[in-house]
Amino acid sequence: MNNQQKTFGVVIVTYRSGDVIEACLSSLMKMTHQPIRVLVCDNASPDDTVDIVRRWAETTGTSLAEYQSSGSEGLSYSDLRDVTIINTGGNLGYAGGVNAGLKILHRIPEIDLFWVLNPDAEPEPDTASAFAEHAAEFGEFGLMGGRILYSEELGRIQSDGGRVNPWTGQCRNLNQGLLPDAASFPRNETLDFISGANVVASRRFLDSVGLMKEDYFLYYEEVDWAQRRGELKLTVAPKAVVHHIGGTAIGSGAVGRLASPFATYFNFRNRMRFVRRFHPWSLPTAGTFAALKIGQLLLARAYPEAYAALRGTLQLSPPSGVAKILPQDARELAFGRAGRN
């Protein structure tokens, strides 16, 4: 099968994404590579995200279908439209939403490449073609990324793939903050993960590795996913470019912006969870690293963030201000799991 025949299945997880989802979908409909089938997996958004998708489809003349996740087991390629809404039935977290979409697409043999994309991301028109061409040239791969640019930082790079420090669990986005003309793409063998904001999985990867772990709820899911890849390779398609705002619903940190207590809690909790799962001998150094980071937050008088970081590091329940952000039915998923191996 040549690259022009490859069919993309795109999974977009939405939660309070009404302010960004139209731009994301519009960018996908402008792809020079077709066919593409998009699944919008909505995690019971309390805003009008789903209504916005419906109105956008009607206004633009985009074909649309809608299903409940619980009844989607028998969906075939002919049941999908340009955009298909999957109502997951609750806030399943990032990985839970992604998995709801991947389960559907993986059962459909016509889908060749599985593209996970954030709702606040906008791919450039040639991105799908660049992914398809790179996949054909590279051969067998596990996960593939592209160049992610900050939408609000004058085109500076957010990620060209990432590295993980095995002693601390700290993740680092390669070339972050650099201008594209000043940055060389990393060698594939130096990659430890691909950003979950924009990642393409091969069918072989899903066959052998499976879905994302859902006990993280938020952050480190894609790092864990890549860690389980075995002999399959990670790679970056240089011509696949995506513009990304980042953290629109959860308060993720960015250049010059402190992460919210909500994001901080999950980041610190899941870093320790990841280390325990893959590098248990590093728990003492990872704990020391976390303590130093908490000290930095205290020195900056970021007291709510420091408290959230402390409780996350110790694998305790979150501060009340963090917990109340999620609806009651999502709290057991988010906070009630001890982190299974």
PyMOL commands that set and color helices and strands:
alter all, ss='L'
color gray80, all
select helices_A, chain A and resi 3-5+21-29+49-60+69-71+77-79+93-106+127-138+180-182+188-190+203-209+221-227+261-278+280-299+303-313+320-323+328-335
alter helices_A, ss='H'
color red, helices_A
select strands_A, chain A and resi 8-14+36-42+64-68+83-87+113-117+121-123+143-150+157-159+162-164+171-173+198-202+234-244
alter strands_A, ss='S'
color yellow, strands_A
deselect
rebuild
show_as cartoon
